[in-house]
Amino acid sequence: MHLGRRIVASAGSALVAAAAALSFTPGAVASDVVGHVYVNDNTAGVNTVAAFDRHVDGTLTPLAGSPFTAGGAGTGTIVGSQGALQVTSDGRYLLAADAGSNQISVLRIRPDGSLRSVEGGPVWSGGFEPISIAVSGGLVYVANEGNKAAGTGSNYTGFRLNAGGHLAPISGSTFALSNNANPGDILFNSTGTSLVGIEVGTTDPSTFLIDSFTIGSDGRLTPAAGSPFPAQAAGPFGSEFSPANPSRLYVSNAHAGSGNGSVSAFNVAAGGVLSSIGGSPYRDNQTAPCWVEITHDGNFLYTVNTASTSISTYRIGANGSLQLLGSTPFKSGVGIRPFDARLDPGDNDLYVVDAQLNAVSAFAVTSGGLSELNASPFALPKGATPFGIVVT
């Protein structure tokens, strides 16, 4: 939080005291904007990104000029995936999946939070219908859904992002997946040494898979010994590495049926090999846990239960195991479509995209517990069919 006016005294203690008095004059207005929230609108035709000022109390107000043009096209239809919008580690750029035009857009984040498309426009994603993006420094990987009707399969494809925000494909980086892979997420760990992709699969248990890779100096992927690894329950979907421990991976399992949702916990060895933690998978007694978010200190995990319209909270143990603490319903009730979720950098608020309400729901976080803000949800632009969210 910063003062809207700054008074500089250049001489004498009296002037300094006067300046201090003026700075705290009753009625003086200080900005309570502490960051921003961005959402991939996935709009038909020209895709846009909605932008909000994020206030100290967790509430959101649309940023002037929002929504901002991404460059490619959205599908205009609901798409379920995690990570369709990402921010670079230096906070300079947003990367957006343009699922309707098979492209990736890069937008520069200005100091006031507004966005501008990087010169040169969006680039081809390396496949059909990009649905998730992973970013680690200047290395970017995209999960492409594929198009069975057109005979175009799913894949992961790599890019380099330069200091000017321009993406260039990495030759030979595309890793092909089976036609029934249906990828839901791709992500790096915090050190950029591991990359994981989640194959949601079909109704066939043999298609519920987790791809694990190490990354070479050339940016290309090498599958870990034994990869792909079988998921521990039906429909692996969202995933997250612990921000506090890059060797711990958590994956939601969405398709086991009513009341049978769960989250799997894995150790990831240096070579990318996965091994189960404790009694994994850990049930949440909800339906369709799809999206996963973890506090920056690594102490709590949240999973968004799309069919139950609730968020489950787990405590993460010292050994990486999970303890279910309970579930918090959305005050909007049943029939909504809560999707991707992100915490603010201070773990004070959790924001969730809702594709049915065309809105962002906001929850205050207190000692790991959640309570939805009175002003929640916050409307997105007309015509949005959102997926992917970033909080700064």
C-alpha positions as CSV (number, residue, x, y, z in Angstrom):
1,M,0.0,0.0,0.0
2,H,1.4,3.4,-0.9
3,L,0.4,7.0,-0.2
4,G,-1.4,8.8,-3.0
5,R,0.6,11.9,-2.3
6,R,4.3,12.1,-1.4
7,I,5.6,15.2,0.3
8,V,9.3,15.7,0.4
9,A,10.9,18.0,2.9
10,S,14.2,19.4,1.9
11,A,15.3,21.4,4.9
12,G,14.9,21.4,8.6
13,S,13.0,19.3,11.1
14,A,10.1,21.7,11.0
15,L,9.6,21.0,7.3
16,V,9.9,17.3,7.9
17,A,7.3,17.5,10.7
18,A,5.0,19.5,8.5
19,A,5.4,17.1,5.7
20,A,4.5,14.2,8.0
21,A,1.4,16.1,9.2
22,L,0.3,16.7,5.7
23,S,0.8,13.1,4.8
24,F,-1.6,12.0,7.4
25,T,-4.1,14.8,7.1
26,P,-7.7,13.4,7.7
27,G,-9.3,12.9,4.3
28,A,-6.1,12.2,2.4
29,V,-6.6,9.3,0.1
30,A,-4.2,6.4,-0.1
31,S,-4.4,3.7,-2.8
32,D,-5.5,0.3,-1.5
33,V,-4.7,-1.5,-4.7
34,V,-2.2,-4.2,-3.8
35,G,-2.1,-6.2,-7.0
36,H,-4.1,-7.4,-10.0
37,V,-6.2,-10.4,-11.2
38,Y,-6.2,-11.5,-14.8
39,V,-8.5,-14.0,-16.5
40,N,-8.3,-15.6,-19.9
41,D,-11.8,-14.8,-21.3
42,N,-11.6,-17.4,-24.1
43,T,-13.9,-15.2,-26.1
44,A,-15.1,-16.2,-29.6
45,G,-13.4,-14.3,-32.4
46,V,-10.7,-12.1,-30.9
47,N,-9.7,-13.4,-27.5
48,T,-9.4,-11.0,-24.6
49,V,-7.9,-11.0,-21.0
50,A,-10.0,-9.4,-18.3
51,A,-8.0,-7.3,-15.7
52,F,-9.0,-6.2,-12.2
53,D,-7.4,-4.1,-9.5
54,R,-7.1,-6.2,-6.4
55,H,-7.8,-4.3,-3.2
56,V,-6.4,-4.8,0.3
57,D,-9.7,-6.3,1.4
58,G,-9.6,-8.9,-1.4
59,T,-12.3,-7.2,-3.5
60,L,-11.9,-6.6,-7.2
61,T,-12.8,-3.7,-9.5
62,P,-12.3,-3.8,-13.3
63,L,-9.1,-2.1,-14.5
64,A,-9.6,0.9,-16.9
65,G,-9.5,-0.4,-20.5
66,S,-10.3,-4.0,-19.5
67,P,-10.8,-6.4,-21.2
68,F,-7.5,-6.2,-23.2
69,T,-7.0,-7.9,-26.6
70,A,-4.9,-11.0,-26.5
71,G,-4.4,-11.4,-30.2
72,G,-5.6,-14.9,-31.1
73,A,-9.1,-16.3,-30.9
74,G,-10.9,-18.1,-28.1
75,T,-13.4,-20.9,-28.6
76,G,-16.4,-19.2,-27.1
77,T,-17.2,-22.5,-25.4
78,I,-16.4,-23.9,-22.0
79,V,-13.0,-25.5,-21.8
80,G,-11.8,-27.3,-18.7
81,S,-8.1,-27.2,-18.0
82,Q,-5.6,-25.7,-15.5
83,G,-3.0,-23.1,-16.4
84,A,-4.5,-21.5,-19.6
85,L,-3.0,-18.2,-18.4
86,Q,0.4,-17.8,-16.9
87,V,2.7,-15.0,-15.7
88,T,6.5,-14.9,-16.1
89,S,8.5,-15.1,-12.9
90,D,9.7,-11.5,-13.3
91,G,6.1,-10.3,-13.6
92,R,6.6,-8.7,-17.0
93,Y,4.5,-10.8,-19.2
94,L,1.3,-12.8,-19.4
95,L,1.0,-15.9,-21.7
96,A,-2.5,-16.8,-22.8
97,A,-3.8,-19.9,-24.6
98,D,-5.8,-18.9,-27.6
99,A,-7.6,-22.2,-27.9
100,G,-9.8,-21.1,-30.9
101,S,-6.9,-20.2,-33.2
102,N,-4.3,-22.7,-32.0
103,Q,-2.0,-19.9,-30.8
104,I,-0.3,-18.5,-27.7
105,S,-0.4,-14.7,-27.1
106,V,2.1,-12.7,-25.0
107,L,1.0,-9.6,-23.3
108,R,3.2,-7.0,-21.6
109,I,2.1,-6.0,-18.1
110,R,2.4,-2.2,-17.7
111,P,3.2,-0.6,-14.3
112,D,-0.5,0.2,-13.7
113,G,-1.5,-3.4,-14.4
114,S,-2.9,-2.7,-17.9
115,L,-1.9,-5.0,-20.8
116,R,-0.4,-4.5,-24.2
117,S,0.1,-7.3,-26.8
118,V,3.7,-7.9,-27.7
119,E,4.7,-6.8,-31.2
120,G,4.7,-9.6,-33.7
121,G,1.4,-11.1,-32.5
122,P,0.6,-14.6,-31.3
123,V,2.5,-17.7,-32.4
124,W,1.3,-21.1,-33.4
125,S,1.1,-23.4,-30.4
126,G,2.6,-26.4,-32.1
127,G,-0.7,-28.3,-32.2
128,F,-4.5,-28.0,-32.0
129,E,-6.4,-26.3,-29.2
130,P,-3.8,-25.2,-26.6
131,I,-5.3,-25.6,-23.1
132,S,-2.4,-25.3,-20.6
133,I,0.9,-23.4,-20.4
134,A,4.0,-24.0,-18.2
135,V,6.6,-21.3,-17.7
136,S,10.0,-21.5,-16.1
137,G,12.3,-18.5,-16.7
138,G,12.7,-18.3,-20.5
139,L,11.4,-21.8,-21.1
140,V,7.7,-22.4,-22.1
141,Y,5.8,-25.6,-22.7
142,V,2.3,-25.8,-24.0
143,A,-0.2,-28.7,-23.8
144,N,-2.2,-29.0,-27.0
145,E,-5.6,-30.9,-26.7
146,G,-5.6,-32.1,-30.3
147,N,-8.5,-32.8,-32.6
148,K,-9.7,-36.3,-33.1
149,A,-12.0,-35.4,-36.0
150,A,-9.1,-33.9,-37.9
151,G,-6.7,-36.6,-37.0
152,T,-4.5,-34.2,-35.0
153,G,-3.2,-35.7,-31.8
154,S,-2.4,-34.2,-28.4
155,N,1.1,-33.1,-27.7
156,Y,3.5,-31.0,-25.5
157,T,5.5,-28.4,-27.5
158,G,8.4,-26.2,-26.2
159,F,9.3,-22.5,-26.8
160,R,11.9,-20.0,-25.8
161,L,10.7,-16.6,-24.5
162,N,13.2,-13.8,-24.9
163,A,13.6,-10.6,-22.9
164,G,11.4,-8.7,-25.4
165,G,8.5,-11.2,-24.8
166,H,8.8,-13.0,-28.1
167,L,8.2,-16.7,-28.3
168,A,10.3,-19.0,-30.6
169,P,9.6,-22.7,-31.0
170,I,12.3,-25.2,-29.9
171,S,13.2,-27.4,-32.8
172,G,12.4,-31.1,-32.1
173,S,10.7,-30.3,-28.8
174,T,7.2,-31.7,-29.6
175,F,6.3,-34.7,-27.6
176,A,3.4,-36.6,-29.1
177,L,0.6,-38.1,-26.9
178,S,-2.0,-40.7,-27.7
179,N,-5.3,-39.7,-29.4
180,N,-7.2,-40.4,-26.1
181,A,-4.8,-38.5,-23.8
182,N,-7.0,-35.5,-23.3
183,P,-4.3,-33.5,-21.4
184,G,-5.6,-31.3,-18.6
185,D,-2.5,-29.6,-17.2
186,I,1.2,-29.0,-17.8
187,L,3.6,-27.5,-15.2
188,F,7.1,-27.0,-14.1
189,N,8.3,-27.4,-10.5
190,S,9.8,-24.2,-8.8
191,T,13.4,-25.0,-9.9
192,G,12.5,-25.8,-13.5
193,T,14.1,-29.2,-13.2
194,S,10.9,-31.2,-13.6
195,L,8.0,-30.9,-16.0
196,V,4.8,-32.9,-15.5
197,G,1.8,-33.3,-17.8
198,I,-1.6,-34.8,-16.8
199,E,-3.5,-37.1,-19.1
200,V,-7.2,-37.0,-18.0
201,G,-7.8,-39.9,-20.4
202,T,-11.2,-41.4,-21.2
203,T,-13.3,-44.0,-19.3
204,D,-10.5,-46.6,-19.8
205,P,-8.4,-46.8,-16.7
206,S,-5.3,-47.5,-18.8
207,T,-5.6,-43.9,-20.1
208,F,-5.4,-42.2,-16.6
209,L,-1.7,-41.2,-16.8
210,I,0.9,-38.8,-15.5
211,D,3.8,-37.8,-17.8
212,S,7.1,-36.9,-16.0
213,F,10.1,-35.4,-17.7
214,T,13.5,-33.9,-17.0
215,I,14.7,-31.0,-19.1
216,G,17.9,-30.8,-21.1
217,S,20.1,-27.7,-21.6
218,D,18.6,-27.5,-25.1
219,G,15.1,-27.2,-23.6
220,R,14.0,-30.6,-24.9
221,L,12.3,-33.2,-22.7
222,T,13.5,-36.6,-21.6
223,P,10.8,-39.0,-20.2
224,A,11.6,-40.3,-16.7
225,A,12.2,-44.0,-16.3
226,G,8.7,-45.6,-16.2
227,S,6.9,-42.6,-17.6
228,P,4.0,-42.3,-18.1
229,F,3.0,-43.3,-14.6
230,P,-0.5,-44.7,-13.8
231,A,-2.7,-42.3,-11.9
232,Q,-4.1,-43.5,-8.6
233,A,-7.7,-42.9,-9.4
234,A,-10.0,-42.1,-12.4
235,G,-9.6,-38.8,-14.3
236,P,-6.4,-37.2,-13.0
237,F,-6.9,-33.5,-13.8
238,G,-5.4,-30.5,-12.0
239,S,-1.9,-30.6,-10.5
240,E,0.5,-28.5,-8.5
241,F,4.1,-28.8,-7.2
242,S,4.5,-27.6,-3.7
243,P,6.0,-24.1,-3.9
244,A,8.0,-25.0,-0.7
245,N,9.3,-28.3,-2.0
246,P,10.0,-28.9,-5.7
247,S,10.1,-32.7,-5.3
248,R,6.4,-32.9,-4.1
249,L,3.6,-33.2,-6.7
250,Y,-0.2,-33.2,-6.0
251,V,-2.8,-34.3,-8.6
252,S,-6.6,-34.2,-8.3
253,N,-8.6,-37.2,-9.4
254,A,-11.9,-36.0,-10.8
255,H,-13.8,-38.9,-12.3
256,A,-14.3,-41.5,-9.6
257,G,-18.0,-40.7,-9.2
258,S,-20.2,-39.0,-6.7
259,G,-18.5,-38.3,-3.3
260,N,-15.4,-40.2,-4.4
261,G,-13.0,-37.4,-5.3
262,S,-9.4,-37.5,-4.1
263,V,-6.0,-35.9,-4.4
264,S,-2.8,-37.9,-5.0
265,A,0.5,-37.0,-3.4
266,F,3.8,-38.0,-5.0
267,N,7.5,-37.6,-4.4
268,V,9.4,-36.7,-7.6
269,A,13.0,-38.0,-7.7
270,A,15.8,-36.1,-9.4
271,G,15.3,-38.2,-12.5
272,G,11.6,-37.5,-12.6
273,V,10.4,-40.9,-11.2
274,L,7.2,-40.7,-9.2
275,S,6.6,-42.5,-5.9
276,S,3.5,-42.4,-3.7
277,I,3.4,-40.6,-0.4
278,G,1.8,-42.2,2.6
279,G,-1.8,-43.3,2.1
280,S,-2.3,-41.6,-1.2
281,P,-4.7,-40.9,-2.8
282,Y,-6.5,-38.9,-0.1
283,R,-10.3,-38.7,-0.4
284,D,-12.1,-35.4,-0.1
285,N,-15.6,-36.9,-0.1
286,Q,-16.7,-34.5,-2.8
287,T,-17.4,-34.9,-6.5
288,A,-15.1,-33.9,-9.4
289,P,-12.1,-32.2,-7.7
290,C,-10.5,-30.7,-10.7
291,W,-8.2,-27.8,-9.8
292,V,-5.4,-27.6,-7.3
293,E,-3.7,-24.7,-5.5
294,I,-1.2,-24.7,-2.7
295,T,-0.2,-21.9,-0.3
296,H,3.3,-20.5,-0.9
297,D,4.5,-21.8,2.4
298,G,3.5,-25.3,1.4
299,N,1.2,-25.8,4.4
300,F,-2.3,-26.0,2.9
301,L,-3.7,-27.4,-0.3
302,Y,-7.1,-26.5,-1.9
303,T,-8.9,-28.4,-4.5
304,V,-12.0,-27.0,-6.4
305,N,-14.8,-29.6,-6.6
306,T,-16.6,-28.6,-9.7
307,A,-19.6,-30.9,-9.4
308,S,-20.0,-30.4,-5.7
309,T,-19.5,-26.6,-6.0
310,S,-17.2,-26.6,-3.1
311,I,-13.5,-26.2,-2.2
312,S,-11.8,-28.8,0.0
313,T,-8.9,-27.8,2.3
314,Y,-6.1,-30.1,3.3
315,R,-3.2,-29.6,5.7
316,I,0.1,-30.8,4.1
317,G,2.2,-32.8,6.6
318,A,6.0,-32.6,7.0
319,N,6.3,-35.8,5.0
320,G,4.0,-34.5,2.2
321,S,0.9,-36.4,3.3
322,L,-2.5,-34.8,3.3
323,Q,-5.0,-34.3,6.1
324,L,-8.6,-33.3,5.0
325,L,-9.8,-30.4,7.1
326,G,-13.2,-29.9,5.4
327,S,-14.9,-28.3,2.5
328,T,-16.3,-24.9,1.9
329,P,-19.4,-24.4,-0.4
330,F,-19.7,-21.5,-2.8
331,K,-22.5,-19.2,-1.7
332,S,-23.8,-19.1,-5.3
333,G,-25.1,-22.6,-4.7
334,V,-25.3,-25.6,-6.9
335,G,-25.3,-25.5,-10.7
336,I,-22.3,-23.2,-11.1
337,R,-19.0,-24.2,-12.8
338,P,-16.0,-23.3,-10.6
339,F,-12.8,-23.8,-12.4
340,D,-9.2,-22.7,-12.1
341,A,-8.1,-21.2,-8.8
342,R,-5.1,-19.0,-7.7
343,L,-4.0,-17.5,-4.4
344,D,-2.5,-14.0,-4.1
345,P,1.2,-13.8,-3.3
346,G,0.6,-13.3,0.4
347,D,-1.9,-16.2,0.7
348,N,-4.6,-13.8,1.9
349,D,-7.2,-14.5,-0.7
350,L,-8.1,-17.3,-3.1
351,Y,-9.7,-16.5,-6.4
352,V,-11.7,-19.0,-8.5
353,V,-12.9,-18.6,-12.1
354,D,-16.5,-19.7,-12.7
355,A,-17.5,-20.6,-16.3
356,Q,-21.2,-20.7,-15.6
357,L,-21.5,-17.5,-13.7
358,N,-19.0,-15.8,-16.0
359,A,-17.4,-14.4,-12.8
360,V,-14.5,-14.6,-10.3
361,S,-15.4,-15.8,-6.8
362,A,-13.1,-14.6,-3.9
363,F,-12.4,-16.2,-0.6
364,A,-10.5,-14.8,2.4
365,V,-7.9,-17.2,3.8
366,T,-7.5,-17.3,7.6
367,S,-5.1,-20.0,9.1
368,G,-5.9,-22.1,6.0
369,G,-9.6,-21.7,6.4
370,L,-11.8,-20.1,3.7
371,S,-14.7,-17.7,3.8
372,E,-16.3,-16.2,0.7
373,L,-16.2,-12.4,0.5
374,N,-19.6,-10.6,0.9
375,A,-19.0,-8.9,-2.5
376,S,-18.2,-12.1,-4.3
377,P,-18.6,-13.1,-7.1
378,F,-17.1,-10.4,-9.4
379,A,-18.5,-10.2,-13.0
380,L,-16.3,-10.9,-16.1
381,P,-16.9,-9.2,-19.4
382,K,-19.9,-10.1,-21.5
383,G,-19.1,-13.0,-23.9
384,A,-16.4,-14.5,-21.8
385,T,-16.2,-18.3,-21.4
386,P,-13.3,-18.2,-19.0
387,F,-10.5,-20.6,-18.2
388,G,-7.2,-19.7,-16.6
389,I,-6.4,-17.1,-13.9
390,V,-3.3,-15.2,-12.7
391,V,-3.1,-13.2,-9.4
392,T,-0.3,-10.7,-8.8
